[in-house]
Amino acid sequence: MSSSRPPAELTTAQAEVVDRAAAAIRQHAAECEAAQDVTPGAAQALSDSDYTRLTVPEDRGGLGSNLSQFAQAQLTVGAADAGLALILAMHGHVTGAAFQGQTLPEPLLNAVAQAGERGELLNALASEPELGSPSRGGLPQTRAVPEGFEGGGWRITGRKTWSTGVRALRWALVTAATPDGQVGRYWVDLHGPGIRIEETWQGALALRGSGSHDVVFTDAPATLHAPPAPGQPASSAWFWTAIAATYLGVGFAALDAITVYARQRVPTALGAPIATLPRIQENVGRIATALHAARALLLDAAAQWDADPSAASVPSIGAAKAHAANAAVFATDLASRTAGGASLSAALPLEKLLRDARAGLTHPPTDDTAYTALGRGLLGE
């Protein structure tokens, strides 16, 4: 599992973009959480941050982030707020995988690059109510009917669920099947005709500010598409890294929150900050150790991929995702236990961080799949 080189540091330009994105997220996270949606101001701020160019190659007008750099970027924005950071994670992983793995044909790659230059966010929409997660297989019920309008192309009809950040998105790569059962991905302008957002995300346990509503397509036009193609390792590598880093950022936010609280909380019976108590010190030490170990594993796996972007490097990233998600849950839970009853109040961020961290467990790969794949490879099976 060891990598042949350390993870690459962010360039100056990349770091500036990440800082702008994190600042925008911190400014708008509370209003999005309250609205249980992405507000117009938040959507504009994410676009203006220039984060859309992070994983676009330099020769395509982007900032050329590799997987290690992308992981570090998502750790930072994830600590600012998981819901809004996940919108950037989805854009970044789709873009990074598309170019590195050549998972899209050239016309679509050009469209993705141009969207990034214009600050237009995109996501891949694949999940459906009946289908569930597309990672489990199955034929989508969303349909692509060819030649439905002037100039050729397709008409898309169907419904997609868990459409992360849909109000902030301009473009979607929509997975759909043709009448003869051929599954492809279709480039749809979400500001165009035939698009309706159903607000199904209200009352969600976690990531309330992500606005991950359903999108209903009714003869929505698509002019570009990616035909059926075999799976590409880059797709898993970039997606799993995006998820791992985002939720690990939530864990580090919990560490920061409990550290500040422990230094400031002075019970009258103690007459000193609770940070002076051995039990508090132990808990903070356990949280920090779990998070730093998970971060080291993730960055090592990403560096391994950067050195050898092949299928052999993917299981390490899957295991790092599983470990990171569980570390975030452990960190937020123990931070809440450490703060006690105060953690139940919105005066501390811990209750929100605890809820958001749980969402990391729902993304593929599941623990059993991730650890089995790594073990199988190490055993030579």
C-alpha positions as CSV (number, residue, x, y, z in Angstrom):
1,M,0.0,0.0,0.0
2,S,3.0,2.3,0.3
3,S,3.3,5.1,-2.2
4,S,6.4,6.0,-4.1
5,R,6.3,9.7,-3.4
6,P,4.7,12.2,-1.0
7,P,1.5,14.0,-2.0
8,A,2.0,17.1,-4.0
9,E,1.6,20.4,-2.4
10,L,-0.9,22.9,-3.7
11,T,0.4,25.5,-6.1
12,T,-0.1,29.1,-5.2
13,A,-2.9,29.5,-7.7
14,Q,-4.6,26.4,-6.4
15,A,-4.3,27.5,-2.8
16,E,-5.8,30.9,-3.6
17,V,-8.8,29.2,-5.2
18,V,-9.3,26.8,-2.3
19,D,-9.1,29.7,0.2
20,R,-11.7,31.7,-1.8
21,A,-14.0,28.7,-1.9
22,A,-13.7,28.0,1.8
23,A,-14.4,31.6,2.6
24,A,-17.4,31.6,0.4
25,I,-18.7,28.4,2.1
26,R,-18.2,29.8,5.6
27,Q,-20.1,33.0,4.6
28,H,-23.1,31.2,3.2
29,A,-23.3,27.9,5.0
30,A,-25.6,29.0,7.8
31,E,-28.2,30.6,5.4
32,C,-28.2,27.4,3.3
33,E,-28.6,25.2,6.3
34,A,-31.6,27.4,7.4
35,A,-33.1,27.4,3.9
36,Q,-32.4,23.7,3.5
37,D,-31.3,24.6,0.0
38,V,-28.5,26.3,-1.9
39,T,-29.4,30.0,-1.8
40,P,-28.7,32.2,-4.9
41,G,-26.0,34.0,-3.0
42,A,-24.2,30.8,-2.2
43,A,-24.5,29.5,-5.7
44,Q,-22.9,32.7,-7.1
45,A,-20.2,32.7,-4.5
46,L,-19.2,29.1,-5.3
47,S,-19.1,30.0,-9.0
48,D,-17.1,33.1,-8.4
49,S,-14.5,31.2,-6.3
50,D,-13.0,29.7,-9.5
51,Y,-13.0,26.3,-7.9
52,T,-14.5,24.9,-11.1
53,R,-11.1,25.2,-12.7
54,L,-9.2,23.3,-10.0
55,T,-9.2,19.8,-11.7
56,V,-9.2,21.0,-15.3
57,P,-5.8,20.5,-17.0
58,E,-3.7,23.5,-17.4
59,D,-3.7,23.1,-21.2
60,R,-7.5,23.3,-21.1
61,G,-7.5,26.6,-19.1
62,G,-7.6,25.0,-15.6
63,L,-5.3,24.7,-12.6
64,G,-4.2,21.1,-13.2
65,S,-4.8,19.6,-9.8
66,N,-3.7,16.0,-9.4
67,L,-5.5,13.6,-7.0
68,S,-3.3,14.5,-4.0
69,Q,-3.9,18.2,-4.5
70,F,-7.7,17.6,-4.9
71,A,-7.8,15.6,-1.7
72,Q,-6.1,18.5,0.2
73,A,-8.5,21.0,-1.3
74,Q,-11.5,19.0,-0.3
75,L,-10.2,18.6,3.2
76,T,-10.1,22.4,3.5
77,V,-13.6,23.1,2.1
78,G,-15.1,20.1,3.8
79,A,-14.0,21.6,7.2
80,A,-15.9,24.8,6.2
81,D,-19.2,23.0,5.6
82,A,-20.0,19.5,4.2
83,G,-23.1,20.4,2.3
84,L,-21.6,23.1,0.1
85,A,-18.2,21.4,-0.1
86,L,-19.9,18.3,-1.5
87,I,-21.2,20.4,-4.4
88,L,-17.5,21.3,-5.2
89,A,-16.5,17.6,-4.6
90,M,-19.0,16.4,-7.3
91,H,-17.8,19.0,-9.8
92,G,-14.2,18.3,-9.1
93,H,-14.3,14.5,-9.3
94,V,-16.3,14.4,-12.5
95,T,-14.0,16.8,-14.1
96,G,-10.8,15.3,-12.8
97,A,-11.8,11.7,-13.8
98,A,-13.1,12.8,-17.2
99,F,-9.7,14.3,-18.3
100,Q,-7.4,11.9,-16.6
101,G,-9.3,8.8,-17.5
102,Q,-10.7,10.1,-20.8
103,T,-14.1,8.9,-19.7
104,L,-15.8,11.4,-22.1
105,P,-15.5,11.9,-25.8
106,E,-13.6,15.0,-27.0
107,P,-16.7,17.2,-27.6
108,L,-17.9,16.6,-24.1
109,L,-14.4,17.2,-22.6
110,N,-14.3,20.5,-24.4
111,A,-17.8,21.4,-23.0
112,V,-16.6,20.5,-19.5
113,A,-13.4,22.6,-19.8
114,Q,-15.4,25.6,-21.1
115,A,-17.9,25.3,-18.2
116,G,-15.0,25.3,-15.8
117,E,-13.5,28.4,-17.3
118,R,-16.9,30.2,-17.0
119,G,-17.3,29.1,-13.4
120,E,-20.3,26.9,-14.2
121,L,-20.8,24.0,-11.8
122,L,-21.7,20.5,-13.0
123,N,-22.6,17.1,-11.6
124,A,-23.3,13.6,-12.9
125,L,-26.9,12.6,-12.1
126,A,-27.4,8.9,-12.1
127,S,-29.4,7.8,-9.0
128,E,-33.1,7.2,-9.4
129,P,-36.0,6.3,-7.0
130,E,-36.4,2.7,-8.3
131,L,-32.7,2.2,-9.2
132,G,-31.2,3.4,-6.0
133,S,-27.4,3.8,-6.2
134,P,-26.1,3.2,-9.7
135,S,-23.0,1.5,-8.2
136,R,-25.2,-1.6,-7.6
137,G,-26.0,-1.9,-11.3
138,G,-29.4,-1.9,-13.0
139,L,-30.9,-0.1,-16.0
140,P,-32.0,3.5,-15.5
141,Q,-35.6,4.3,-16.2
142,T,-34.6,7.8,-17.5
143,R,-34.9,7.6,-21.3
144,A,-33.0,9.3,-24.1
145,V,-35.0,9.5,-27.3
146,P,-32.9,10.5,-30.3
147,E,-33.6,13.3,-32.8
148,G,-36.3,15.1,-30.9
149,F,-35.5,18.6,-32.0
150,E,-33.9,20.7,-34.7
151,G,-30.2,19.9,-35.2
152,G,-30.4,16.4,-33.9
153,G,-29.6,15.2,-30.4
154,W,-31.8,13.6,-27.8
155,R,-34.8,14.3,-25.6
156,I,-34.4,13.2,-21.9
157,T,-37.3,12.2,-19.8
158,G,-37.1,10.8,-16.3
159,R,-36.3,11.6,-12.7
160,K,-33.0,11.7,-10.8
161,T,-32.6,11.7,-7.0
162,W,-29.9,13.0,-4.7
163,S,-29.0,15.7,-7.2
164,T,-26.4,17.4,-5.0
165,G,-26.5,21.2,-5.2
166,V,-28.9,21.2,-8.1
167,R,-29.8,24.9,-7.7
168,A,-26.1,25.8,-8.0
169,L,-25.5,23.7,-11.1
170,R,-25.6,24.8,-14.7
171,W,-24.9,21.4,-16.3
172,A,-25.6,17.8,-15.7
173,L,-24.3,14.5,-17.2
174,V,-27.5,12.5,-17.0
175,T,-27.4,8.8,-17.2
176,A,-30.2,7.5,-19.4
177,A,-31.1,4.5,-21.6
178,T,-32.1,4.6,-25.3
179,P,-35.2,2.7,-26.4
180,D,-32.9,-0.2,-27.3
181,G,-31.4,-0.3,-23.9
182,Q,-28.0,1.4,-24.5
183,V,-27.0,3.4,-21.4
184,G,-25.1,6.6,-22.0
185,R,-24.5,10.0,-20.3
186,Y,-26.2,13.1,-21.8
187,W,-25.1,16.7,-21.4
188,V,-28.1,18.7,-20.2
189,D,-28.4,22.4,-19.6
190,L,-30.2,22.7,-16.3
191,H,-31.3,26.2,-17.1
192,G,-32.9,25.0,-20.3
193,P,-36.5,23.8,-21.0
194,G,-37.9,20.5,-19.7
195,I,-36.3,20.8,-16.2
196,R,-38.2,20.8,-13.0
197,I,-36.8,20.7,-9.5
198,E,-38.9,18.9,-6.8
199,E,-37.9,20.0,-3.3
200,T,-37.5,16.6,-1.7
201,W,-34.6,17.4,0.5
202,Q,-36.3,19.3,3.3
203,G,-36.0,17.7,6.7
204,A,-32.9,15.7,5.7
205,L,-30.8,14.3,8.5
206,A,-27.6,15.7,7.1
207,L,-26.2,18.0,4.4
208,R,-29.3,20.2,4.5
209,G,-27.6,23.1,2.8
210,S,-26.7,20.9,-0.2
211,G,-30.2,21.1,-1.6
212,S,-30.0,17.6,-3.0
213,H,-33.5,17.6,-4.5
214,D,-35.0,15.5,-7.2
215,V,-34.8,16.7,-10.8
216,V,-37.6,15.8,-13.2
217,F,-36.7,15.8,-17.0
218,T,-39.5,16.1,-19.5
219,D,-38.2,16.1,-23.1
220,A,-35.2,18.1,-22.0
221,P,-32.8,18.6,-24.9
222,A,-29.3,17.2,-24.9
223,T,-26.9,17.9,-27.7
224,L,-23.8,15.9,-26.5
225,H,-23.5,12.5,-25.1
226,A,-21.0,9.8,-24.0
227,P,-21.9,6.4,-25.4
228,P,-21.7,3.2,-23.4
229,A,-18.2,2.5,-22.2
230,P,-16.4,0.1,-19.8
231,G,-15.7,1.3,-16.3
232,Q,-12.5,3.4,-15.9
233,P,-10.4,3.3,-12.7
234,A,-10.1,7.1,-12.7
235,S,-13.8,7.4,-12.0
236,S,-13.6,5.4,-8.8
237,A,-10.3,7.0,-7.7
238,W,-11.5,10.6,-8.1
239,F,-15.0,10.0,-6.6
240,W,-13.8,8.0,-3.6
241,T,-11.1,10.6,-2.9
242,A,-13.7,13.5,-3.1
243,I,-16.0,11.8,-0.6
244,A,-13.2,10.7,1.8
245,A,-11.6,14.2,1.9
246,T,-14.9,16.1,2.3
247,Y,-16.1,14.1,5.3
248,L,-12.7,13.9,6.9
249,G,-12.8,17.7,6.8
250,V,-16.0,17.5,8.9
251,G,-14.0,15.5,11.4
252,F,-11.3,18.1,11.6
253,A,-13.9,20.8,12.1
254,A,-15.2,18.8,15.1
255,L,-11.7,18.6,16.5
256,D,-11.3,22.4,16.2
257,A,-14.7,23.0,17.8
258,I,-14.1,20.8,20.8
259,T,-10.7,22.2,21.3
260,V,-12.0,25.8,21.4
261,Y,-14.9,24.8,23.7
262,A,-12.6,22.9,26.1
263,R,-10.4,25.9,26.4
264,Q,-13.3,28.3,27.0
265,R,-15.6,26.3,29.2
266,V,-14.9,27.1,32.9
267,P,-17.4,25.4,35.3
268,T,-17.7,27.2,38.6
269,A,-17.1,24.0,40.5
270,L,-13.8,23.5,38.6
271,G,-12.6,27.1,38.5
272,A,-10.5,26.3,35.4
273,P,-11.1,25.3,31.8
274,I,-12.2,21.8,31.2
275,A,-9.2,21.5,29.0
276,T,-7.2,20.9,32.2
277,L,-9.0,17.6,32.9
278,P,-7.2,14.4,31.9
279,R,-10.3,12.8,30.5
280,I,-10.9,15.8,28.2
281,Q,-7.3,15.7,27.1
282,E,-7.5,11.9,26.4
283,N,-10.6,12.4,24.3
284,V,-9.1,15.2,22.2
285,G,-6.0,13.1,21.8
286,R,-8.1,10.1,20.5
287,I,-9.9,12.3,18.1
288,A,-6.8,13.9,16.7
289,T,-5.0,10.6,16.3
290,A,-8.0,9.0,14.4
291,L,-8.2,12.0,12.1
292,H,-4.5,12.4,11.4
293,A,-4.2,8.6,10.7
294,A,-7.1,8.7,8.3
295,R,-5.7,11.8,6.5
296,A,-2.2,10.1,6.2
297,L,-3.8,7.0,4.7
298,L,-5.9,9.0,2.3
299,L,-3.0,11.2,1.1
300,D,-0.8,8.1,0.8
301,A,-3.4,6.4,-1.3
302,A,-3.8,9.5,-3.5
303,A,-0.1,9.8,-3.9
304,Q,0.1,6.2,-4.9
305,W,-2.5,6.9,-7.6
306,D,-0.6,9.9,-8.9
307,A,2.5,7.7,-9.2
308,D,0.6,4.8,-10.8
309,P,-2.9,5.8,-12.1
310,S,-4.0,2.2,-12.7
311,A,-6.6,-0.3,-11.4
312,A,-4.0,-1.6,-9.0
313,S,-4.1,1.7,-7.0
314,V,-7.8,1.9,-6.6
315,P,-8.4,-0.5,-3.7
316,S,-6.2,1.6,-1.5
317,I,-8.3,4.6,-2.2
318,G,-11.5,2.7,-1.5
319,A,-10.2,1.5,1.9
320,A,-9.0,5.1,2.6
321,K,-12.6,6.3,1.9
322,A,-14.1,3.8,4.3
323,H,-11.5,4.6,7.0
324,A,-12.0,8.3,6.6
325,A,-15.8,8.2,6.8
326,N,-15.6,6.1,10.0
327,A,-13.0,8.4,11.4
328,A,-15.2,11.4,10.8
329,V,-18.1,9.7,12.6
330,F,-15.9,8.7,15.5
331,A,-14.5,12.2,15.8
332,T,-17.8,14.0,15.8
333,D,-19.4,11.5,18.1
334,L,-16.6,11.6,20.7
335,A,-16.4,15.4,20.4
336,S,-20.1,15.6,21.2
337,R,-19.7,13.2,24.1
338,T,-16.9,15.3,25.4
339,A,-18.9,18.5,25.3
340,G,-21.8,16.8,27.0
341,G,-25.2,18.4,26.9
342,A,-23.9,21.6,25.3
343,S,-23.3,19.6,22.1
344,L,-27.1,19.4,21.7
345,S,-27.5,23.1,21.2
346,A,-27.0,25.0,18.0
347,A,-24.8,27.3,19.9
348,L,-22.0,24.8,19.2
349,P,-21.5,23.3,15.7
350,L,-21.1,19.8,17.0
351,E,-24.7,18.6,16.5
352,K,-24.6,19.6,12.8
353,L,-21.1,18.1,12.3
354,L,-22.3,14.9,13.9
355,R,-25.3,14.7,11.5
356,D,-23.2,15.6,8.4
357,A,-20.5,13.1,9.2
358,R,-23.0,10.3,9.2
359,A,-23.7,11.0,5.5
360,G,-20.2,9.8,4.6
361,L,-21.2,6.3,5.4
362,T,-23.9,6.2,2.7
363,H,-21.5,6.8,-0.2
364,P,-19.9,3.9,-2.0
365,P,-17.9,2.0,-1.5
366,T,-19.4,0.4,1.6
367,D,-17.0,-0.8,4.3
368,D,-17.3,-4.5,3.4
369,T,-16.7,-3.8,-0.3
370,A,-13.8,-1.5,0.3
371,Y,-11.9,-3.6,2.8
372,T,-12.5,-6.9,0.9
373,A,-11.2,-5.4,-2.3
374,L,-8.0,-4.3,-0.6
375,G,-7.5,-7.6,1.2
376,R,-8.1,-9.5,-2.0
377,G,-5.4,-7.6,-3.7
378,L,-2.9,-8.0,-0.8
379,L,-3.6,-11.7,-0.7
380,G,-3.0,-12.0,-4.5
381,E,-6.5,-13.3,-5.2
